[in-house]
Amino acid sequence: MQALDELARDWRAAKSAVVLTGAGLSTASGIPDFRSPGGRWERYQPVPIQDFLASAPAREEYWRYKGETWDRIRNAKPNAAHRALAELAGANRLDLLVTQNVDGLHERSGLDPVRLVNIHGSDAAVVCMDCGAREPREVAQRLFEAGTAVPSCACGGPWKPATISFGQSLVAEDLERAMQCAARCDLFVAVGTSLVVGPINGMFDVAARAGARTAILTASETPYDAMADYKFEEPVEELLPRLVRKVVEA
């Protein structure tokens, strides 16, 4: 409790707070994470972008995973952790939230999209890998559910959910914004992320080296635990609402 009070004090004092979220934030909404037992990678192995572009069987494998998991993502609801972060942003206590998640739950929680960077893209849209057209996910999902193994655009190119696949570059402007905000923040908080996926995990180093206070709120171990000023392992859907009350209502 004392450590939580101290983190809340630092949050209130911060002129700029930046948050990075990962898959552990959404498990309480019924979306499994990737690496833990029962996680998504026990049933599906990721398809690198190079394989998706070069191989019809790889595109079919990719869509089996994406097509079958979309219902769970589409029907998921923001949990108390998502809502707590949206409340912090609404109280002007959160400058930028960078998420590794592609489930859209931050948007559905009421978080101001101006303060949000979806660094790994979004499952809620699809992009044609030939002509670059972009459409809502349902345009391709209807084709998949009707029996099309790999939904395609009117131009004939394959649709792909607008997420960043393995081997695919991040959007340069998004990465630059995330790193710049980390470099000038007073407080950096990692929530529900194992901090092993680069280059976005570098936000921690950038913030710490610039003198920011740092906190990690996740049940798993991370490479940065020994460097963090605070480490909490409680479920974030329980911890964050308590923290927000201490920050906003003090």
Phi and psi in degrees as GROMACS dihedral restraints (atoms count N, CA, C in turn):
[ dihedral_restraints ]
;  ai    aj    ak    al  type     phi  dphi    fc
    3     4     5     6     1   -62.9    20    10
    4     5     6     7     1   -42.8    20    10
    6     7     8     9     1   -62.6    20    10
    7     8     9    10     1   -38.3    20    10
    9    10    11    12     1   -66.2    20    10
   10    11    12    13     1   -39.4    20    10
   12    13    14    15     1   -61.7    20    10
   13    14    15    16     1   -39.6    20    10
   15    16    17    18     1   -68.4    20    10
   16    17    18    19     1   -40.3    20    10
   18    19    20    21     1   -64.0    20    10
   19    20    21    22     1   -40.6    20    10
   21    22    23    24     1   -62.3    20    10
   22    23    24    25     1   -39.3    20    10
   24    25    26    27     1   -62.5    20    10
   25    26    27    28     1   -45.3    20    10
   27    28    29    30     1   -62.9    20    10
   28    29    30    31     1   -37.0    20    10
   30    31    32    33     1   -66.5    20    10
   31    32    33    34     1   -42.7    20    10
   33    34    35    36     1   -64.1    20    10
   34    35    36    37     1   -33.4    20    10
   36    37    38    39     1   -80.4    20    10
   37    38    39    40     1   -18.8    20    10
   39    40    41    42     1   -69.8    20    10
   40    41    42    43     1   134.0    20    10
   42    43    44    45     1   -79.5    20    10
   43    44    45    46     1   -25.7    20    10
   45    46    47    48     1  -145.3    20    10
   46    47    48    49     1   119.7    20    10
   48    49    50    51     1  -114.9    20    10
   49    50    51    52     1   134.2    20    10
   51    52    53    54     1  -124.8    20    10
   52    53    54    55     1   138.0    20    10
   54    55    56    57     1  -123.9    20    10
   55    56    57    58     1   139.1    20    10
   57    58    59    60     1  -116.7    20    10
   58    59    60    61     1   126.1    20    10
   60    61    62    63     1  -115.6    20    10
   61    62    63    64     1   154.2    20    10
   63    64    65    66     1  -136.6    20    10
   64    65    66    67     1  -169.2    20    10
   66    67    68    69     1   -59.6    20    10
   67    68    69    70     1   -29.0    20    10
   69    70    71    72     1   -63.5    20    10
   70    71    72    73     1   -16.8    20    10
   72    73    74    75     1   -72.4    20    10
   73    74    75    76     1   -28.7    20    10
   75    76    77    78     1  -101.7    20    10
   76    77    78    79     1    -1.3    20    10
   78    79    80    81     1   -64.1    20    10
   79    80    81    82     1   -33.1    20    10
   81    82    83    84     1   -71.1    20    10
   82    83    84    85     1   -10.9    20    10
   84    85    86    87     1   -94.3    20    10
   85    86    87    88     1     5.1    20    10
   87    88    89    90     1    90.4    20    10
   88    89    90    91     1    13.7    20    10
   90    91    92    93     1  -106.1    20    10
   91    92    93    94     1   111.2    20    10
   93    94    95    96     1   -63.3    20    10
   94    95    96    97     1   151.2    20    10
   96    97    98    99     1   -80.3    20    10
   97    98    99   100     1  -168.6    20    10
   99   100   101   102     1   -96.2    20    10
  100   101   102   103     1   -46.9    20    10
  102   103   104   105     1   -97.8    20    10
  103   104   105   106     1   -22.9    20    10
  105   106   107   108     1   -75.8    20    10
  106   107   108   109     1   163.7    20    10
  108   109   110   111     1   -54.2    20    10
  109   110   111   112     1   130.1    20    10
  111   112   113   114     1    85.6    20    10
  112   113   114   115     1    -0.8    20    10
  114   115   116   117     1   -71.4    20    10
  115   116   117   118     1   175.7    20    10
  117   118   119   120     1   -64.5    20    10
  118   119   120   121     1   -28.8    20    10
  120   121   122   123     1   -81.3    20    10
  121   122   123   124     1    -2.0    20    10
  123   124   125   126     1   -74.5    20    10
  124   125   126   127     1   -29.9    20    10
  126   127   128   129     1  -101.8    20    10
  127   128   129   130     1   -29.4    20    10
  129   130   131   132     1  -131.7    20    10
  130   131   132   133     1   133.8    20    10
  132   133   134   135     1   -96.8    20    10
  133   134   135   136     1   139.4    20    10
  135   136   137   138     1   -63.5    20    10
  136   137   138   139     1   145.2    20    10
  138   139   140   141     1  -103.0    20    10
  139   140   141   142     1   112.9    20    10
  141   142   143   144     1   -61.9    20    10
  142   143   144   145     1   153.0    20    10
  144   145   146   147     1   -60.3    20    10
  145   146   147   148     1   -34.8    20    10
  147   148   149   150     1   -63.0    20    10
  148   149   150   151     1   -39.7    20    10
  150   151   152   153     1   -69.3    20    10
  151   152   153   154     1   -40.4    20    10
  153   154   155   156     1   -57.8    20    10
  154   155   156   157     1   -43.4    20    10
  156   157   158   159     1   -73.3    20    10
  157   158   159   160     1   -30.0    20    10
  159   160   161   162     1   -96.7    20    10
  160   161   162   163     1   -19.5    20    10
  162   163   164   165     1  -132.9    20    10
  163   164   165   166     1   122.8    20    10
  165   166   167   168     1   -61.9    20    10
  166   167   168   169     1   -44.3    20    10
  168   169   170   171     1   -59.7    20    10
  169   170   171   172     1   -36.0    20    10
  171   172   173   174     1   -66.5    20    10
  172   173   174   175     1   -39.5    20    10
  174   175   176   177     1   -64.0    20    10
  175   176   177   178     1   -38.1    20    10
  177   178   179   180     1   -66.4    20    10
  178   179   180   181     1   -41.4    20    10
  180   181   182   183     1   -62.6    20    10
  181   182   183   184     1   -42.9    20    10
  183   184   185   186     1   -59.3    20    10
  184   185   186   187     1   -47.0    20    10
  186   187   188   189     1   -71.3    20    10
  187   188   189   190     1   -27.4    20    10
  189   190   191   192     1   -60.5    20    10
  190   191   192   193     1   -43.6    20    10
  192   193   194   195     1   -68.4    20    10
  193   194   195   196     1   -54.7    20    10
  195   196   197   198     1   -64.5    20    10
  196   197   198   199     1   -41.0    20    10
  198   199   200   201     1   -67.4    20    10
  199   200   201   202     1   -38.1    20    10
  201   202   203   204     1   -78.8    20    10
  202   203   204   205     1   -23.1    20    10
  204   205   206   207     1   -96.1    20    10
  205   206   207   208     1    -7.2    20    10
  207   208   209   210     1   -64.3    20    10
  208   209   210   211     1   -38.1    20    10
  210   211   212   213     1   -58.6    20    10
  211   212   213   214     1   -42.5    20    10
  213   214   215   216     1   -63.1    20    10
  214   215   216   217     1   -42.8    20    10
  216   217   218   219     1   -68.4    20    10
  217   218   219   220     1   -45.1    20    10
  219   220   221   222     1   -61.8    20    10
  220   221   222   223     1   -36.2    20    10
  222   223   224   225     1   -92.9    20    10
  223   224   225   226     1    -4.7    20    10
  225   226   227   228     1   -68.1    20    10
  226   227   228   229     1   152.2    20    10
  228   229   230   231     1  -116.2    20    10
  229   230   231   232     1   145.1    20    10
  231   232   233   234     1   -57.6    20    10
  232   233   234   235     1   139.5    20    10
  234   235   236   237     1   -98.0    20    10
  235   236   237   238     1  -174.7    20    10
  237   238   239   240     1   -62.1    20    10
  238   239   240   241     1   -29.3    20    10
  240   241   242   243     1   -69.0    20    10
  241   242   243   244     1   -43.6    20    10
  243   244   245   246     1   -59.5    20    10
  244   245   246   247     1   -45.5    20    10
  246   247   248   249     1   -66.0    20    10
  247   248   249   250     1   -35.7    20    10
  249   250   251   252     1   -64.1    20    10
  250   251   252   253     1   -42.4    20    10
  252   253   254   255     1   -66.8    20    10
  253   254   255   256     1   -37.5    20    10
  255   256   257   258     1   -64.0    20    10
  256   257   258   259     1   -36.4    20    10
  258   259   260   261     1   -65.8    20    10
  259   260   261   262     1   -40.4    20    10
  261   262   263   264     1   -61.1    20    10
  262   263   264   265     1   -43.4    20    10
  264   265   266   267     1   -64.3    20    10
  265   266   267   268     1   -41.4    20    10
  267   268   269   270     1   -65.0    20    10
  268   269   270   271     1   -26.4    20    10
  270   271   272   273     1   -90.4    20    10
  271   272   273   274     1     9.4    20    10
  273   274   275   276     1    61.9    20    10
  274   275   276   277     1    33.8    20    10
  276   277   278   279     1  -108.2    20    10
  277   278   279   280     1     9.5    20    10
  279   280   281   282     1  -144.6    20    10
  280   281   282   283     1   111.3    20    10
  282   283   284   285     1   -76.4    20    10
  283   284   285   286     1   -44.4    20    10
  285   286   287   288     1  -148.4    20    10
  286   287   288   289     1   136.3    20    10
  288   289   290   291     1  -116.9    20    10
  289   290   291   292     1   120.1    20    10
  291   292   293   294     1  -105.7    20    10
  292   293   294   295     1   125.0    20    10
  294   295   296   297     1  -117.9    20    10
  295   296   297   298     1   139.6    20    10
  297   298   299   300     1   -85.9    20    10
  298   299   300   301     1    -8.2    20    10
  300   301   302   303     1   -81.1    20    10
  301   302   303   304     1   150.7    20    10
  303   304   305   306     1  -117.4    20    10
  304   305   306   307     1    14.9    20    10
  306   307   308   309     1   -87.5    20    10
  307   308   309   310     1    -9.0    20    10
  309   310   311   312     1    76.6    20    10
  310   311   312   313     1     9.0    20    10
  312   313   314   315     1   -72.7    20    10
  313   314   315   316     1   -27.3    20    10
  315   316   317   318     1   -64.7    20    10
  316   317   318   319     1   -43.8    20    10
  318   319   320   321     1   -61.2    20    10
  319   320   321   322     1   -41.9    20    10
  321   322   323   324     1   -74.1    20    10
  322   323   324   325     1   -13.7    20    10
  324   325   326   327     1   -81.1    20    10
  325   326   327   328     1    -8.9    20    10
  327   328   329   330     1    97.7    20    10
  328   329   330   331     1     5.7    20    10
  330   331   332   333     1   -63.6    20    10
  331   332   333   334     1   133.1    20    10
  333   334   335   336     1   -60.3    20    10
  334   335   336   337     1   119.3    20    10
  336   337   338   339     1   -61.8    20    10
  337   338   339   340     1   -20.1    20    10
  339   340   341   342     1   -64.2    20    10
  340   341   342   343     1   -26.6    20    10
  342   343   344   345     1   -97.3    20    10
  343   344   345   346     1    11.7    20    10
  345   346   347   348     1  -120.6    20    10
  346   347   348   349     1   135.3    20    10
  348   349   350   351     1  -122.5    20    10
  349   350   351   352     1   118.2    20    10
  351   352   353   354     1   -89.2    20    10
  352   353   354   355     1    85.5    20    10
  354   355   356   357     1   -65.4    20    10
  355   356   357   358     1   -25.9    20    10
  357   358   359   360     1  -107.1    20    10
  358   359   360   361     1    18.9    20    10
  360   361   362   363     1    83.6    20    10
  361   362   363   364     1  -161.4    20    10
  363   364   365   366     1  -143.5    20    10
  364   365   366   367     1   138.5    20    10
  366   367   368   369     1   -77.9    20    10
  367   368   369   370     1    -8.8    20    10
  369   370   371   372     1   -81.5    20    10
  370   371   372   373     1    -3.0    20    10
  372   373   374   375     1  -135.7    20    10
  373   374   375   376     1   162.9    20    10
  375   376   377   378     1  -126.5    20    10
  376   377   378   379     1   153.6    20    10
  378   379   380   381     1  -130.5    20    10
  379   380   381   382     1   138.9    20    10
  381   382   383   384     1   -78.3    20    10
  382   383   384   385     1   128.7    20    10
  384   385   386   387     1   -79.3    20    10
  385   386   387   388     1    -4.3    20    10
  387   388   389   390     1  -101.5    20    10
  388   389   390   391     1   -57.7    20    10
  390   391   392   393     1   -98.2    20    10
  391   392   393   394     1   -11.2    20    10
  393   394   395   396     1    83.3    20    10
  394   395   396   397     1     3.5    20    10
  396   397   398   399     1   -60.4    20    10
  397   398   399   400     1   147.6    20    10
  399   400   401   402     1  -126.8    20    10
  400   401   402   403     1   134.8    20    10
  402   403   404   405     1  -141.9    20    10
  403   404   405   406     1   162.7    20    10
  405   406   407   408     1   -59.3    20    10
  406   407   408   409     1   150.9    20    10
  408   409   410   411     1   -53.9    20    10
  409   410   411   412     1   -36.9    20    10
  411   412   413   414     1   -60.7    20    10
  412   413   414   415     1   -26.1    20    10
  414   415   416   417     1   -58.0    20    10
  415   416   417   418     1   -44.6    20    10
  417   418   419   420     1   -85.6    20    10
  418   419   420   421     1   -34.9    20    10
  420   421   422   423     1   -62.1    20    10
  421   422   423   424     1   -37.4    20    10
  423   424   425   426     1   -60.4    20    10
  424   425   426   427     1   -40.0    20    10
  426   427   428   429     1   -65.7    20    10
  427   428   429   430     1   -42.6    20    10
  429   430   431   432     1   -62.3    20    10
  430   431   432   433     1   -45.8    20    10
  432   433   434   435     1   -70.3    20    10
  433   434   435   436     1   -18.7    20    10
  435   436   437   438     1   -86.3    20    10
  436   437   438   439     1    -1.5    20    10
  438   439   440   441     1   113.5    20    10
  439   440   441   442     1     1.3    20    10
  441   442   443   444     1   -79.7    20    10
  442   443   444   445     1   119.3    20    10
  444   445   446   447     1   -64.5    20    10
  445   446   447   448     1   -40.4    20    10
  447   448   449   450     1  -131.9    20    10
  448   449   450   451     1    98.8    20    10
  450   451   452   453     1   -58.6    20    10
  451   452   453   454     1   142.9    20    10
  453   454   455   456     1  -128.0    20    10
  454   455   456   457     1   154.4    20    10
  456   457   458   459     1   -72.2    20    10
  457   458   459   460     1   165.9    20    10
  459   460   461   462     1   -59.7    20    10
  460   461   462   463     1   -25.5    20    10
  462   463   464   465     1   -78.4    20    10
  463   464   465   466     1    -9.8    20    10
  465   466   467   468     1   100.3    20    10
  466   467   468   469     1   -11.5    20    10
  468   469   470   471     1   -76.6    20    10
  469   470   471   472     1   154.7    20    10
  471   472   473   474     1   -75.1    20    10
  472   473   474   475     1   135.3    20    10
  474   475   476   477     1   -73.4    20    10
  475   476   477   478     1   146.9    20    10
  477   478   479   480     1  -138.7    20    10
  478   479   480   481     1   131.6    20    10
  480   481   482   483     1   -50.4    20    10
  481   482   483   484     1   141.8    20    10
  483   484   485   486     1   -80.0    20    10
  484   485   486   487     1    52.9    20    10
  486   487   488   489     1  -109.3    20    10
  487   488   489   490     1   162.1    20    10
  489   490   491   492     1   -87.2    20    10
  490   491   492   493     1   113.7    20    10
  492   493   494   495     1   -84.3    20    10
  493   494   495   496     1   165.2    20    10
  495   496   497   498     1   -57.7    20    10
  496   497   498   499     1   133.7    20    10
  498   499   500   501     1    85.8    20    10
  499   500   501   502     1    -3.4    20    10
  501   502   503   504     1  -101.0    20    10
  502   503   504   505     1   136.9    20    10
  504   505   506   507     1   -71.2    20    10
  505   506   507   508     1   144.7    20    10
  507   508   509   510     1   -67.6    20    10
  508   509   510   511     1   161.2    20    10
  510   511   512   513     1   -70.1    20    10
  511   512   513   514     1   119.3    20    10
  513   514   515   516     1   -58.0    20    10
  514   515   516   517     1   -40.0    20    10
  516   517   518   519     1   -66.1    20    10
  517   518   519   520     1   -37.0    20    10
  519   520   521   522     1   -66.8    20    10
  520   521   522   523     1   -44.4    20    10
  522   523   524   525     1   -64.3    20    10
  523   524   525   526     1   -41.7    20    10
  525   526   527   528     1   -63.3    20    10
  526   527   528   529     1   -42.8    20    10
  528   529   530   531     1   -62.5    20    10
  529   530   531   532     1   -43.7    20    10
  531   532   533   534     1   -60.8    20    10
  532   533   534   535     1   -46.0    20    10
  534   535   536   537     1   -70.3    20    10
  535   536   537   538     1   -38.0    20    10
  537   538   539   540     1   -64.3    20    10
  538   539   540   541     1   -42.3    20    10
  540   541   542   543     1   -66.9    20    10
  541   542   543   544     1   -37.1    20    10
  543   544   545   546     1   -63.4    20    10
  544   545   546   547     1   -37.4    20    10
  546   547   548   549     1   -69.2    20    10
  547   548   549   550     1   -24.2    20    10
  549   550   551   552     1  -113.6    20    10
  550   551   552   553     1     7.6    20    10
  552   553   554   555     1   -82.7    20    10
  553   554   555   556     1   159.7    20    10
  555   556   557   558     1   -93.8    20    10
  556   557   558   559     1   -22.7    20    10
  558   559   560   561     1  -140.9    20    10
  559   560   561   562     1   128.4    20    10
  561   562   563   564     1  -120.7    20    10
  562   563   564   565     1   127.6    20    10
  564   565   566   567     1  -127.3    20    10
  565   566   567   568     1   124.1    20    10
  567   568   569   570     1  -100.4    20    10
  568   569   570   571     1   126.8    20    10
  570   571   572   573     1  -125.7    20    10
  571   572   573   574     1   120.0    20    10
  573   574   575   576     1    67.1    20    10
  574   575   576   577     1    25.6    20    10
  576   577   578   579     1  -126.8    20    10
  577   578   579   580     1   143.4    20    10
  579   580   581   582     1   -82.4    20    10
  580   581   582   583     1    -7.7    20    10
  582   583   584   585     1    57.1    20    10
  583   584   585   586     1    38.9    20    10
  585   586   587   588     1  -113.6    20    10
  586   587   588   589     1    -8.7    20    10
  588   589   590   591     1   -94.7    20    10
  589   590   591   592     1   117.6    20    10
  591   592   593   594     1   -96.6    20    10
  592   593   594   595     1   163.1    20    10
  594   595   596   597     1   -87.3    20    10
  595   596   597   598     1    -1.1    20    10
  597   598   599   600     1   -69.9    20    10
  598   599   600   601     1   -24.4    20    10
  600   601   602   603     1   -64.4    20    10
  601   602   603   604     1   -17.0    20    10
  603   604   605   606     1   -64.1    20    10
  604   605   606   607     1   -13.5    20    10
  606   607   608   609     1   -56.3    20    10
  607   608   609   610     1   -36.2    20    10
  609   610   611   612     1   -61.9    20    10
  610   611   612   613     1   -50.8    20    10
  612   613   614   615     1   -58.5    20    10
  613   614   615   616     1   -45.3    20    10
  615   616   617   618     1   -60.0    20    10
  616   617   618   619     1   -46.6    20    10
  618   619   620   621     1   -65.7    20    10
  619   620   621   622     1   -45.7    20    10
  621   622   623   624     1   -63.0    20    10
  622   623   624   625     1   -42.6    20    10
  624   625   626   627     1   -68.3    20    10
  625   626   627   628     1   -24.7    20    10
  627   628   629   630     1   -84.1    20    10
  628   629   630   631     1    -2.2    20    10
  630   631   632   633     1    99.2    20    10
  631   632   633   634     1     7.1    20    10
  633   634   635   636     1   -72.1    20    10
  634   635   636   637     1   150.1    20    10
  636   637   638   639     1   -72.1    20    10
  637   638   639   640     1   147.1    20    10
  639   640   641   642     1  -131.8    20    10
  640   641   642   643     1   144.0    20    10
  642   643   644   645     1  -140.0    20    10
  643   644   645   646     1   143.5    20    10
  645   646   647   648     1  -123.0    20    10
  646   647   648   649     1   120.8    20    10
  648   649   650   651     1  -116.2    20    10
  649   650   651   652     1    90.3    20    10
  651   652   653   654     1  -162.6    20    10
  652   653   654   655     1   147.8    20    10
  654   655   656   657     1   -74.4    20    10
  655   656   657   658     1   -25.6    20    10
  657   658   659   660     1   -84.6    20    10
  658   659   660   661     1   160.9    20    10
  660   661   662   663     1   -73.6    20    10
  661   662   663   664     1   150.9    20    10
  663   664   665   666     1  -133.0    20    10
  664   665   666   667     1   161.6    20    10
  666   667   668   669     1   -67.0    20    10
  667   668   669   670     1   -10.5    20    10
  669   670   671   672     1  -109.7    20    10
  670   671   672   673     1     7.7    20    10
  672   673   674   675     1   -56.5    20    10
  673   674   675   676     1   -42.5    20    10
  675   676   677   678     1   -70.4    20    10
  676   677   678   679     1   -20.4    20    10
  678   679   680   681     1   -89.5    20    10
  679   680   681   682     1   -21.3    20    10
  681   682   683   684     1   -73.0    20    10
  682   683   684   685     1   145.0    20    10
  684   685   686   687     1   -72.0    20    10
  685   686   687   688     1   -29.6    20    10
  687   688   689   690     1  -138.0    20    10
  688   689   690   691     1   141.4    20    10
  690   691   692   693     1  -137.8    20    10
  691   692   693   694     1   123.5    20    10
  693   694   695   696     1  -123.3    20    10
  694   695   696   697     1   137.3    20    10
  696   697   698   699     1  -114.1    20    10
  697   698   699   700     1     5.1    20    10
  699   700   701   702     1   -68.3    20    10
  700   701   702   703     1   156.0    20    10
  702   703   704   705     1   -55.4    20    10
  703   704   705   706     1   129.9    20    10
  705   706   707   708     1   -67.2    20    10
  706   707   708   709     1   -26.0    20    10
  708   709   710   711     1   -70.7    20    10
  709   710   711   712     1   -17.1    20    10
  711   712   713   714     1   -95.9    20    10
  712   713   714   715     1   -39.5    20    10
  714   715   716   717     1   -73.6    20    10
  715   716   717   718     1   -45.4    20    10
  717   718   719   720     1   -63.4    20    10
  718   719   720   721     1   -41.8    20    10
  720   721   722   723     1   -60.3    20    10
  721   722   723   724     1   -37.3    20    10
  723   724   725   726     1   -65.9    20    10
  724   725   726   727     1   -41.1    20    10
  726   727   728   729     1   -63.7    20    10
  727   728   729   730     1   -43.4    20    10
  729   730   731   732     1   -61.5    20    10
  730   731   732   733     1   -40.9    20    10
  732   733   734   735     1   -59.3    20    10
  733   734   735   736     1   -39.7    20    10
  735   736   737   738     1   -70.4    20    10
  736   737   738   739     1   -30.2    20    10
  738   739   740   741     1   -82.3    20    10
  739   740   741   742     1   -47.5    20    10
  741   742   743   744     1   -84.1    20    10
  742   743   744   745     1   -36.9    20    10
  744   745   746   747     1   -95.0    20    10
  745   746   747   748     1    -3.5    20    10
